[in-house]
């Protein structure tokens, strides 16, 4: 009887060990399947991203921006940063001439920006001065500015900024503030296109009445330079233009299964030149350094 009890215990132990082994094997198999699916989804998403890039560039090179709204399938295109879908690709197209020059944005706009996002009005003046001190070659701080002695770590550039994220090193710029202002900045302004400024920038530069009237007109496709001048009192000329291009920043996103990949390109179009476009910046917004990390929706 005692031997039967020992045998029963041995059988139970063996069954438990086999069960644990099978569960472990099952878990590993599921992990391998998940990894294989992630690799497959990423591969197809990356292929779709490459195709989308070529298709978008071809579309912009072969169709004049002013005529896009008259072309079948292109009526939803805009160049002031409003998201839209094009052939299954999520697009955000921004004319860089509608953005602020990241090296020297107007002080009054920085002041209004600071006020809008809960900061003191003096912050805008301080940001403008600190940004100018960051780039000039001397070590004499401006009024409300900041030079090397005001930075505990690192060295200020003392030359023009090279990338927008450099703002994060400038005194007074917090990550929260930068997150809000980053979409409004560019290093490649190439003039001012008043009609292609994003909604958030119009809110800073116009009063509420003018903003609402112009926004409604733009949404209906009725915005003209004459209407803009009438509503704002601002003259449209060769410096403050009412046109589109030649520089653009495009964010395009594709999704396959649970994998979502995005790219951002900043480039200048020259459709009648031997080299039809120049790429200024090229970024993967979701770096594919780790296949499992590419699965962003799990």
N, C-alpha and C positions, 0 to 999 in steps of 0.2 A: 504493500500500500504506500509505504514511504517512497519507494522507487518510482511508483506511478506519479506521485506528487512532484518529485524532482523532474521527471520527464515532462510533465505538464508545464512546469515553470520554464524549462529549457525551450519548449515549443513556443511559449508566449514571448520569451525574450527574443528568440529568433524571428518570430513574426513581427515584433516591434522593430527590430533592427532592419528587416526587409522593408517594412512600411516606411521607415525614416529614409532609407536609401531611395525607394521609389518616389517619395515626395520630393527629395532633393533633386533627383534626376528630372522629375516633372517640372520643378521650378527652373532648373537650368535650361531645360528645353524651351520653356516659355520665354525666358530671358533671351535665348538665342533667336527665337522667332521674332521677338519684339525688336531686337537689334537688326535682324535681317529686314524687317518691315521698315524700320527707320532708315536704313541704308537705301532701300528701294525708293521710299518716298522722297528722301533727300536728292537722290540721283535724278529722279523725274522732275522735282521742283527746280533743281539747278539747270536742267536742260530747258525747262519752260522759261526760266529767267533769262538764259542766253537768247532764246528765240524772241522773247518779249523785247529785249534791248535792241536787237536788230530791226524788229518790226516798228518800234517806236521811232528810232532814228530815220528809217526809210520814210515813214509817214511824214515826219517833220521836214525832211529834205525835199520831198516830192510835192508838198502842199503848202502854199503860202499861209502863214498864220491868220491873216485877215480873211482868207477864204474858207477856212476850216469849218466854220459854222454853216456854210452853204453846201458842204460835201456830205453825201449820204454816209451815215455812221459816225460822223465826226462832230455832230452838233453839240455834243456834251463837252467837248474840249474847252478848257479855259487855261489862262496863263497867269492867274493870280492866286494859285495855291489851294483851290477848292478840290477835294478828292472826287474822282469819277472813275468809272470802269471802262476799259477799252479792250475788247476781245478777251475777256476773262482776267485781265490784269488790273490791279488796283493802282491808279496813277495819281500823283500830285505833281503838277507842272507849275513852276514859278519862274516868271521872267525876272532875271536877276537885276534888271534895271528898275524894277519896282520895289527893291529892297533897300535897306540902309547900308551905307558903306561901313563895314565893321571897323575900319581904321579911324573913322572920324564922323560918327553919327551926330546930328545936330543936338546941342545941349537942351533945347526946349522940348524935343521929343523924348530925350532921356528923362527929363523932369516929369513929363506927363506919364511916361511909362512907370517910373518909380511910384508916383501917386496912385496910379491905377492898381498896382499890385501891393498896396499897403505900406509903402515906404514913405519916408519924409520927402518933401519937395526938394530939400537940399541934397538929397542923394543923387539926383540927376546931375547937378552941378559938380558934385564930387567925382562921380563916375567919368564925366567928360574930362575933368582935369587930370585924374589919375591915368586915364587911357592915353592922354596926350603926353604926360610925363613918362609913361611906359615906353613910348616910341621915340621921344626926342633924344638927342645925343648928349645933352648936359645932365648934370646932377643937381640942378636947382629946381626945387619943387614949385609948381604954380600955387596960387591961392586955392586951397581945398584939394590940392593934388597930392601925389606921393612919389618920392624918389627912392633910391636904393636903401637909404637909412630907415625907411618906413616898412621894409620887408624883412621879417626875421629870418626867413629861409629863401634860398635861391637868389638869382640875379635877374634884374629887369632887362628887357631886351635892348633898349636904347637904339632901336631901329624899327621900321614898320613891322607890324604883326604878320606872321606867316600862315596862321590857321585860326579859325574862329574860336576853337576851344581854348586858345590862349587867353581869352577873356577871363577864364576861371582863375588865372593867376593874378589878375589885376585887383588891387585893393578895393574892397567894397562890393565886389561881384560874388554873390552867393550861388551855390548850385541851383537853388530854387529860382532865383532871378534869371540866371543864365538859361534855364530850361524854357522860360517864357519868351525871352528875347532872341534866342538862337535862331528860330525860324524866320526872324525879320532881318537877319544880317547876311551880308555877302562880302567876299573879298573881290568880287568882279562886277561892280555896279554898272559900268559903261553908260553913264548918264542917268536920267530919271524918266521912267515911263509912268506917268501919273495914273493912267487907266489900268495898269497892271499891278498896282500896289495891293497887297493882301488886305483883307477886311480889318485885321487887327491894327495895321498901320494907318488905315483910314480913320479908325476910331481915335488914334492918338493925334492925328494932324488936322482933323475936321471937327466942327461942332456937331452936336447930335442931329440937328435938323438936316444939315448938309450930308452927313454920313448916311442917314436913312434914305434920303431922296436919291443919292447917287447909287447906293447899294441896290435899291429897288430897280433903278434904270439898268444897272449892269446885269441883274438877274433876268430882266426881260429882253436883254440884247438891244437896249435903246440908249446906251450911254454914248454921247458924242463929246467932242472937245468943246463945242459951243455950250452944251448943257453944263459941262464941268466949269467952264469960265463963269457962266451965269450964276451957278449955285455957290461957288467958292470965292469968286472974285480974283482967282489966281490966273495969270496969263499963261497960256500954252504957247511955247515957242521952241526954238531949236535946243534949248537947254532943259526945259521941263516939257518933255514930249508927250504926245498922245499916240503911241504906236506900240509895236511889239518886237522884242528881240534886240540884239542878236544873241544874247546870252541867256541860258536857261539852267535851272536846277530841277532835276526830275527825280522823284522817289517812285520806284515801282516795286510792287509786291506780288508774289505768286504764292499759291498754296497748293500742296498736294498731300492728301491725307492729313496727318497731324503736323507736317513740316511746313513752316511759313518762312520764306526767304525774301529779303528786301535788299535793294541796291539804291544808292544815291549817286547821280552823275551831275556834274556841273560842266557845261561845255558851251562853245560858241559855234553857231551855224554859219557856214559860208557856202551855200549850195552851188554857186557859180564858179567856185575856185577849184583848182586842181586837188587841193586838200579840203574836202567839203566841211569838215568840222575839227575843232580843237577841243580836246578834253582837258579841263583844268583840274578837276577833282573826281575821284572815283572811289566810292566807299561801299563795302558790304555792311549794311546796317545790322545783319545777323551773321557774324563771322562763323564760318563752318569749321571751326577748329576741332570740334568734337561732335561726332555724328549723333550721340545721344542728346547732347545739348541742343541740337537742331530741332528736336521734338519739343516745340515751345508750348503746345496746347495741352500737354498731359500734366 
